[in-house]
Amino acid sequence: MSAISGQERAQRASQAMWADDHASQAFEMKVEAVGPGEATMSMIVRRDHLNGHGTCHGGVIFTLADSAFAFACNSYNKVTVAQHCSVSFLAPGREGDQLIATAREVTLAGRSGVYDVSVARADGTVIAEFRGLSRTISGTHFEEAAG
């Protein structure tokens, strides 16, 4: 039996994670694409995502970025968690906007990784930049057959 490709590994890890990711599902996020060290997720800003200024709550934007980060850093089928995250908000999201979070691995060294996530409106306007530091712990998302 041959080893699976990095793309297939990322897809299978994503499917396994999605099955139990009730938070991302509750926000009606969608996994648009996933690959080794990368993921793209989207969501539509709903009325219940708005803050007192009538714009998308920063915590909602952070959650979308954090979810994309999680799918990117878990794409190697190794259980990986956040150890630190930060976000800079650049522009508002509005009700009805489709927000797209694109996560990419910057570096991976041993059990530690650095990932950047850009959150943009569908028109390409970047509304937030997020950086996540990851830490791989024990476990996998699915069992891989020895090749």
trRosetta pair geometry for C-beta under 8 A, 3 or more apart (Angstrom, degrees):
i j d omega theta_ij theta_ji phi_ij phi_ji
1 145 5.2 -26 112 117 152 134
1 146 7.7 97 69 84 114 49
1 147 5.7 -109 99 -116 77 68
2 147 5.6 38 -166 -148 24 123
3 144 7.7 29 -143 173 75 125
3 147 3.9 -97 -59 -9 73 167
4 8 4.4 -112 177 88 110 126
4 9 5.3 139 103 -58 116 82
4 12 7.4 1 149 2 164 140
4 144 6.6 -118 15 -138 116 110
5 8 4.6 93 55 9 82 100
5 9 6.9 -141 95 -6 42 87
6 9 5.5 -53 -146 36 32 115
6 10 6.3 33 155 -20 65 105
6 35 7.2 51 127 -178 99 76
6 36 4.0 -21 168 -51 121 132
6 76 7.9 -29 -144 -110 88 69
7 10 5.8 -54 -150 35 30 111
7 11 6.4 30 152 -19 64 106
7 35 5.7 -28 -114 -130 76 84
7 36 7.0 -77 -71 -22 47 90
8 11 5.6 -53 -147 36 34 113
8 12 6.2 29 157 -16 67 107
9 12 6.0 -58 -145 40 27 106
9 13 6.2 26 156 -17 64 109
9 36 7.2 43 72 -83 110 92
9 75 7.1 91 111 163 88 66
9 76 6.7 15 134 -145 130 34
9 77 5.1 -91 -174 -21 102 119
9 144 7.5 -3 -114 -92 101 131
10 13 5.9 -56 -144 38 28 110
10 14 6.2 32 155 -23 63 109
10 34 4.9 -168 151 135 108 97
10 35 5.1 111 82 -147 170 20
10 36 5.3 -124 -55 -61 128 49
10 75 3.8 6 -122 -164 93 101
10 76 7.6 -2 -83 -64 75 35
11 14 5.7 -58 -150 35 28 114
11 15 6.5 27 154 -19 64 105
11 34 6.2 148 -88 79 50 112
12 15 5.7 -50 -147 34 33 111
12 16 6.4 32 154 -17 64 105
12 77 7.1 9 87 -86 103 116
12 141 7.3 154 124 99 79 115
12 142 5.3 -82 151 35 113 149
13 16 5.8 -57 -150 38 31 110
13 17 6.3 29 154 -17 66 107
13 34 7.9 -144 72 151 91 143
13 74 5.5 -170 157 136 125 88
13 75 5.6 162 70 -132 140 32
13 76 7.3 43 -46 51 166 20
13 77 4.6 -137 -77 -81 119 65
13 141 4.4 109 -135 50 72 149
13 142 6.8 -134 -87 11 54 101
14 17 5.9 -57 -146 38 28 108
14 18 6.0 31 157 -24 65 109
14 31 5.8 137 -180 -172 125 161
14 34 4.4 154 -67 40 149 172
14 39 7.3 158 -104 -115 121 120
14 71 5.6 45 -116 -153 94 106
14 74 7.8 136 -79 94 54 104
14 75 7.0 12 -52 -107 92 77
15 18 5.7 -52 -142 33 28 114
15 19 6.8 40 156 -31 60 100
16 19 6.0 -48 -159 18 30 116
16 20 7.8 -6 157 10 58 101
16 141 3.9 139 87 165 144 107
16 142 5.0 -154 -62 -46 148 100
17 20 6.8 -86 -167 49 35 86
17 21 5.6 38 150 -41 77 119
17 70 7.1 172 -177 137 148 107
17 71 6.5 -176 83 -104 152 75
17 74 5.8 96 -67 107 146 152
17 141 6.0 -49 -50 -130 80 139
18 21 5.3 -57 -132 26 33 118
18 24 7.3 -82 -129 80 69 134
18 25 7.7 107 -172 -62 75 102
18 31 6.2 -85 -85 -16 131 138
21 24 4.4 3 142 29 118 113
21 25 6.1 134 101 -19 74 92
21 67 7.3 101 -177 -138 138 107
21 70 7.9 147 -116 108 132 144
22 25 5.5 -59 -144 44 34 114
22 26 6.0 42 156 -29 68 105
23 26 5.8 -52 -148 30 28 112
23 27 6.8 16 155 -8 61 106
23 63 7.0 -127 157 -163 115 119
23 67 7.4 -156 102 -85 104 114
24 27 6.0 -62 -153 42 33 105
24 29 4.3 -68 -174 46 86 130
24 41 7.4 -76 -152 -158 125 147
24 63 7.9 -179 -93 159 63 99
24 67 4.6 119 -96 -132 116 142
25 28 7.3 30 -180 -81 38 33
25 29 7.2 -82 -74 41 25 82
27 43 5.6 -23 141 -130 101 152
27 49 7.8 77 -143 -90 93 119
27 60 7.1 156 -133 -151 127 89
27 63 6.3 166 -64 120 161 133
27 64 7.1 -145 139 -76 151 80
27 67 7.9 -146 54 -31 140 154
28 43 5.9 119 88 -141 75 95
28 44 6.8 -34 102 39 125 88
28 46 7.5 84 33 -35 132 129
29 41 5.2 10 179 176 117 117
29 42 6.9 153 -156 79 69 34
29 43 4.5 -51 -99 -69 66 110
29 64 6.4 168 -104 -120 124 80
29 67 5.8 18 156 111 176 164
30 41 6.5 162 79 -157 46 68
30 42 5.2 -16 56 59 98 85
30 43 7.0 161 10 -76 74 57
31 34 6.0 -13 178 -36 117 113
31 39 6.9 -56 -146 -166 93 107
31 40 7.7 108 -170 81 53 55
31 41 5.7 -37 -104 -101 48 86
31 71 6.3 171 -121 -129 114 162
32 40 4.3 -56 69 105 111 101
32 41 6.2 176 6 -103 89 24
32 42 5.4 61 -44 -6 123 105
32 100 7.2 -4 -3 -140 157 99
33 38 7.6 -14 116 122 99 101
33 39 6.8 176 93 -151 61 44
33 40 4.4 30 45 36 93 109
34 38 7.0 168 -153 97 43 63
34 39 4.6 3 -109 -110 79 86
34 40 7.6 -142 -64 27 50 63
34 71 5.6 -97 -110 158 120 115
34 72 7.5 -152 -138 -86 83 52
34 75 6.0 -172 176 -109 102 115
35 38 4.9 3 61 60 89 102
35 39 7.6 -175 27 -73 55 51
35 75 6.7 40 109 -167 24 150
36 75 5.4 172 -122 125 33 125
36 76 6.6 62 -139 -79 84 77
36 105 8.0 -48 137 4 67 140
37 72 5.9 23 176 -178 33 91
37 73 7.7 32 -128 -94 53 43
37 75 6.0 -122 -32 61 27 135
37 76 7.6 35 -56 -48 69 100
37 104 6.8 42 137 -164 91 54
37 105 3.2 -60 -170 -3 113 134
37 108 7.0 -109 -106 -34 120 132
37 115 7.8 -165 -169 -105 76 102
38 72 5.2 -5 -125 -126 14 104
38 75 7.1 2 38 -22 40 167
38 102 7.7 -5 -167 -177 99 75
38 103 6.1 169 -150 94 52 70
38 104 4.9 2 -107 -108 98 65
38 105 6.5 -98 -58 -3 68 83
39 68 5.0 -175 97 -163 103 68
39 69 7.8 -136 53 -47 119 9
39 71 3.7 123 -125 98 169 109
39 72 4.1 -130 8 -60 99 75
39 75 6.7 -169 -52 -61 103 124
39 102 7.9 -176 94 -149 44 41
39 103 4.9 7 55 52 80 113
40 68 6.7 8 -126 -134 21 118
40 100 6.5 -1 -172 -176 100 95
40 101 6.9 167 -152 86 51 53
40 102 4.9 -6 -106 -106 90 72
40 103 7.3 -166 -75 22 42 70
41 64 6.3 -164 100 -169 115 80
41 67 5.5 -69 66 106 172 109
41 68 4.4 -143 19 -80 110 89
41 71 6.7 126 -49 20 119 144
41 100 7.5 167 87 -153 38 51
41 101 5.0 -8 60 57 86 103
41 103 7.9 22 6 -4 95 108
42 98 5.8 5 -175 180 118 97
42 99 6.5 164 -152 85 64 50
42 100 4.7 -19 -98 -101 95 69
42 101 7.2 -178 -81 18 42 70
43 64 5.6 -127 20 -105 125 122
43 98 7.5 171 89 -152 28 59
43 99 5.6 -12 61 56 77 96
44 96 6.8 -23 -173 -150 101 28
44 97 7.2 163 -152 85 57 39
44 98 5.5 -35 -95 -97 70 65
44 99 7.7 161 -101 14 19 76
45 49 5.0 -128 -158 79 71 142
45 50 7.5 84 168 -65 106 77
45 56 4.7 -86 -130 -88 132 117
45 60 7.4 100 -123 126 85 144
45 93 5.0 170 -71 145 149 114
45 94 6.4 143 82 96 150 27
45 95 5.5 -129 113 -115 103 30
45 96 6.4 -31 68 28 90 25
45 97 4.7 28 14 51 122 85
45 98 7.9 -138 0 -76 78 19
45 99 6.3 79 -46 -20 94 111
46 49 4.9 105 56 -4 68 105
46 95 7.0 15 179 -139 15 83
47 50 6.0 -43 -166 4 42 117
47 95 5.7 32 -84 -126 57 129
49 56 5.3 -9 135 -134 109 78
49 57 5.9 -136 175 19 61 95
49 60 4.5 81 -155 -115 102 169
49 93 7.9 -42 127 102 126 122
49 95 7.6 154 61 -100 98 71
50 54 5.7 -9 -172 -148 127 33
50 55 6.5 134 -143 66 81 13
50 56 6.5 -63 -99 -90 54 35
50 57 6.7 131 -176 -33 10 84
50 95 6.0 -26 -63 -64 124 101
51 54 7.5 -63 70 2 61 18
51 55 6.1 -17 40 65 98 66
51 56 7.4 40 -5 128 92 15
51 57 4.3 124 -56 -91 97 77
51 58 7.5 16 -47 -2 144 72
53 92 7.8 -115 111 -118 124 140
54 94 7.8 11 139 -131 83 82
54 95 7.8 -65 179 -17 76 109
55 92 3.8 -70 -149 -159 140 125
55 93 6.3 117 -179 62 85 51
55 94 6.2 -56 -126 -89 70 60
56 60 5.5 -110 178 73 93 127
56 61 5.8 98 125 -50 120 100
56 92 6.5 149 30 -176 83 73
56 93 3.3 -5 11 74 140 107
56 94 6.8 -98 -26 -52 93 16
56 95 7.8 166 -66 -61 79 47
56 97 7.1 -81 -41 50 133 126
56 99 7.4 101 -135 -52 173 142
57 60 4.5 92 68 -2 89 104
57 61 7.4 -163 95 -3 49 83
58 61 5.5 -54 -149 38 40 111
58 62 6.0 43 151 -21 70 105
58 87 7.4 157 -177 100 101 137
58 89 5.7 -73 -116 -68 109 143
59 62 5.4 -49 -143 38 33 116
59 63 6.2 40 153 -25 64 103
60 63 5.6 -50 -150 31 31 115
60 64 6.8 32 151 -18 62 100
60 93 7.9 -113 92 64 116 140
61 64 5.9 -51 -154 33 33 110
61 65 6.5 29 151 -13 65 107
61 87 7.2 145 111 177 103 152
61 89 6.9 95 84 -106 155 102
61 93 6.2 162 -80 -1 113 134
61 99 6.9 -127 -118 -161 79 160
61 119 5.8 133 -168 125 97 168
61 127 6.7 -111 -135 113 140 116
61 128 5.1 124 159 -14 130 156
62 65 5.8 -60 -150 41 32 109
62 66 5.9 33 153 -22 68 110
62 85 7.6 115 -165 129 102 131
62 87 5.2 -125 -103 -14 91 160
62 128 7.7 -119 -73 171 54 160
62 130 7.1 139 -130 -105 61 130
63 66 5.5 -53 -140 38 29 113
63 67 6.3 32 157 -21 63 104
64 67 5.9 -54 -150 33 28 111
64 68 6.7 26 153 -15 63 104
64 99 5.8 32 154 110 174 128
64 101 4.8 171 142 -32 95 137
64 119 6.2 96 96 -118 119 128
65 68 5.8 -56 -151 37 33 109
65 69 6.2 38 149 -21 66 107
65 85 7.9 146 112 -173 111 129
65 87 6.3 133 61 -103 159 123
65 101 5.0 -164 -95 -136 51 135
65 103 7.6 129 -164 -75 63 102
65 117 4.3 138 -158 110 91 141
65 119 5.3 -78 -72 -51 102 120
65 128 6.4 -98 -55 108 139 126
65 130 3.7 117 170 -8 146 163
65 132 7.8 172 143 -40 96 117
66 69 5.4 -51 -148 37 32 118
66 70 6.3 38 152 -24 65 103
66 82 7.0 -37 -150 -59 99 152
66 85 6.2 17 -101 -147 96 169
66 130 7.3 -120 -58 -179 57 153
66 132 7.1 127 -120 -86 61 137
67 70 5.5 -49 -148 32 33 114
67 71 6.6 27 156 -14 65 103
67 101 7.2 108 67 69 86 152
68 71 6.0 -56 -149 38 32 107
68 72 6.3 31 153 -19 65 108
68 101 3.8 -149 -23 118 148 117
68 102 6.8 -105 -176 -91 150 5
68 103 4.0 167 140 -25 99 117
68 117 5.2 129 86 -133 122 128
69 72 5.8 -60 -149 37 28 110
69 73 6.2 8 164 -5 67 111
69 82 6.9 53 121 -87 131 111
69 85 7.0 147 77 -112 176 124
69 103 5.1 -178 -81 -121 44 143
69 115 5.2 140 -138 99 87 140
69 117 5.3 -80 -62 -45 90 137
69 130 6.8 -101 -52 121 126 127
69 132 4.1 72 -154 12 145 160
69 134 7.5 -176 166 -66 100 111
70 73 6.4 -63 -139 44 25 96
70 74 6.0 8 166 -4 64 119
70 80 7.9 171 -148 89 59 90
70 82 7.3 -62 -82 -43 84 101
71 74 6.2 -65 -136 48 24 102
71 75 6.7 55 155 -61 58 92
71 103 7.1 137 66 47 86 142
72 75 5.8 -35 -163 -16 30 121
72 103 3.9 -128 -28 115 144 125
72 104 6.9 -133 -144 -90 148 16
72 105 6.3 -174 162 -51 115 80
72 115 5.5 134 96 -140 136 143
72 117 7.8 -165 4 -81 145 100
73 80 4.5 -122 135 110 102 142
73 103 8.0 -81 -25 154 76 138
73 105 7.3 127 -90 -92 68 97
73 113 5.4 169 -128 76 110 146
73 115 5.8 -103 -58 -38 105 145
73 132 7.2 -111 -30 110 138 126
73 134 4.1 -178 -156 -91 155 165
74 77 7.6 65 168 -79 69 20
74 78 7.2 -147 -142 68 56 51
74 79 6.9 4 -126 -127 102 34
74 80 5.0 -158 -82 41 67 100
74 141 6.6 83 170 -45 113 135
76 80 7.7 66 45 -26 100 133
77 140 5.1 19 161 -155 87 100
77 141 5.4 -114 -138 33 67 95
77 142 6.5 -72 -137 45 115 77
77 144 6.5 79 139 -40 161 122
78 136 4.9 2 134 -146 124 121
78 139 7.6 118 -164 84 50 53
78 140 6.3 -42 -100 -102 40 70
79 136 7.0 115 81 -158 50 67
79 137 5.4 -51 101 67 102 86
79 138 6.7 5 52 94 121 30
79 139 3.9 18 -2 80 137 102
79 140 6.6 -123 -27 -80 85 17
79 141 6.8 142 -74 -54 75 73
80 113 7.2 7 -164 22 142 129
80 134 4.9 24 169 176 115 124
80 135 6.8 167 -156 82 73 33
80 136 4.7 -39 -98 -96 88 64
80 137 7.1 157 -103 13 33 72
81 134 6.8 153 81 -154 30 76
81 135 5.8 -24 65 63 80 85
81 137 6.0 19 4 -8 109 119
82 85 5.4 -21 -167 -37 134 111
82 132 5.6 -74 -124 -162 103 111
82 133 7.2 91 -162 71 66 55
82 134 6.2 -57 -103 -103 42 64
82 135 7.8 49 153 19 9 83
83 112 7.7 -47 23 -126 146 90
83 133 5.1 -63 65 105 94 98
83 134 6.5 126 6 -147 90 14
83 135 4.4 72 -44 -17 123 116
84 132 7.4 165 90 -154 51 49
84 133 4.4 17 54 41 91 117
85 130 6.6 -2 -173 -175 101 100
85 131 7.0 173 -150 89 55 50
85 132 4.5 -8 -105 -106 92 79
85 133 7.2 -150 -69 23 50 68
86 130 7.1 172 89 -151 44 57
86 131 5.5 0 55 54 89 91
87 128 5.6 -1 -173 -176 107 118
87 129 7.1 162 -153 85 59 43
87 130 4.5 -16 -102 -101 87 82
87 131 7.9 -176 -79 20 44 59
88 128 6.6 164 83 -154 49 66
88 129 5.1 -2 53 56 100 91
88 130 7.9 -162 23 -73 61 43
89 127 6.9 -15 -157 158 70 74
89 128 5.2 -27 -109 -100 54 95
90 126 5.9 18 67 114 148 86
90 127 5.7 -169 62 -164 87 28
90 128 6.0 -173 13 -81 87 35
90 129 6.8 58 -28 -7 123 88
91 121 8.0 -68 98 -19 126 114
91 125 5.9 -63 73 154 158 115
91 126 7.2 114 20 95 116 49
91 127 4.4 -95 66 -118 84 73
92 127 6.8 -63 92 -145 7 120
93 97 4.9 -140 -166 65 85 147
93 99 5.6 -17 -123 -74 143 122
93 121 6.8 168 -116 -82 81 95
93 127 5.5 73 -56 176 86 170
94 97 5.1 104 57 -28 66 116
97 121 5.1 -70 -164 -128 118 102
97 122 7.1 -168 -169 3 70 93
98 121 6.9 99 70 -165 60 60
98 122 4.2 50 65 -49 109 117
99 119 5.8 4 -178 -175 108 101
99 120 7.3 156 -154 80 62 31
99 121 6.4 -46 -100 -99 59 47
99 122 8.0 -91 -73 -38 20 71
99 127 7.1 -70 -126 40 107 136
100 119 7.2 161 80 -152 41 53
100 120 5.4 -24 62 64 92 82
100 121 7.7 65 16 171 87 8
100 122 6.6 101 -17 -88 115 56
101 117 5.4 7 -175 -179 100 113
101 118 7.3 167 -149 82 52 40
101 119 4.8 -17 -96 -98 80 81
101 130 7.7 -2 -147 27 113 134
102 117 6.7 163 79 -152 40 61
102 118 5.2 -11 56 57 95 89
102 120 7.5 0 4 12 107 106
103 115 5.5 14 -172 172 102 121
103 116 7.2 168 -147 89 56 40
103 117 4.3 -20 -94 -97 79 93
103 132 7.9 -14 -139 28 119 126
104 115 6.7 168 83 -154 32 77
104 116 5.9 -14 59 62 83 85
104 117 7.8 159 16 -85 59 48
105 108 5.9 -15 -173 -39 131 105
105 113 6.2 -58 -139 -170 100 120
105 114 7.5 101 -165 78 60 54
105 115 5.5 -45 -103 -100 47 83
106 113 7.9 135 50 175 74 75
106 114 4.3 -51 62 102 116 100
106 115 6.2 -171 2 -97 87 24
106 116 5.6 79 -52 -13 113 98
107 113 6.8 -176 95 -148 53 58
107 114 4.9 26 47 39 85 107
108 112 7.6 170 -153 94 49 46
108 113 4.4 -9 -107 -105 76 97
108 114 7.8 -146 -68 25 46 62
109 112 5.6 -15 68 68 82 92
109 113 7.5 160 23 -86 58 48
111 135 5.8 34 141 -161 99 65
111 136 4.2 -124 -150 48 81 94
111 137 7.8 84 -166 -64 126 35
112 133 6.9 -13 -166 -176 94 93
112 134 6.8 150 -157 81 44 60
112 135 6.0 -13 -99 -100 66 66
112 136 7.8 -115 -53 8 29 83
113 133 7.1 162 83 -159 51 48
113 134 4.1 -6 56 53 100 110
113 135 7.9 -159 22 -64 76 28
113 136 7.6 75 -11 -34 107 93
114 131 7.0 -12 -169 -171 89 99
114 132 7.6 158 -155 86 44 50
114 133 5.8 -17 -101 -105 67 70
114 134 7.7 -154 -66 17 23 82
115 131 7.2 156 83 -157 51 52
115 132 4.7 -14 63 63 102 96
115 133 7.8 -178 23 -81 76 24
115 134 6.4 46 -5 -19 114 115
116 129 7.2 -20 -167 -170 97 91
116 130 7.2 142 -163 81 49 57
116 131 5.6 -22 -104 -103 67 74
117 129 7.5 151 83 -162 56 45
117 130 4.1 -17 64 66 104 109
117 131 7.5 -172 22 -78 76 27
117 132 6.7 36 -8 -4 114 109
118 126 5.7 -56 -172 -129 105 113
118 128 7.7 160 -159 88 43 56
118 129 5.9 -15 -108 -109 67 72
118 130 7.7 -162 -72 26 24 78
119 126 7.1 104 76 -158 48 66
119 127 5.5 -60 106 64 95 88
119 128 4.2 9 49 56 119 96
119 129 7.6 -149 21 -71 78 29
119 130 6.8 58 -19 -10 106 111
120 123 8.0 -130 160 66 99 51
120 124 5.7 -19 172 -158 138 26
120 125 6.0 154 -159 78 85 38
120 126 4.8 -49 -93 -95 91 51
120 127 6.4 144 -117 5 33 80
121 124 7.1 -29 73 35 74 23
121 125 4.6 11 33 54 111 95
121 127 6.2 83 -33 -31 84 118
126 129 6.9 25 169 -58 124 86
140 143 6.8 114 89 -86 133 42
140 144 7.2 -101 175 -5 158 94
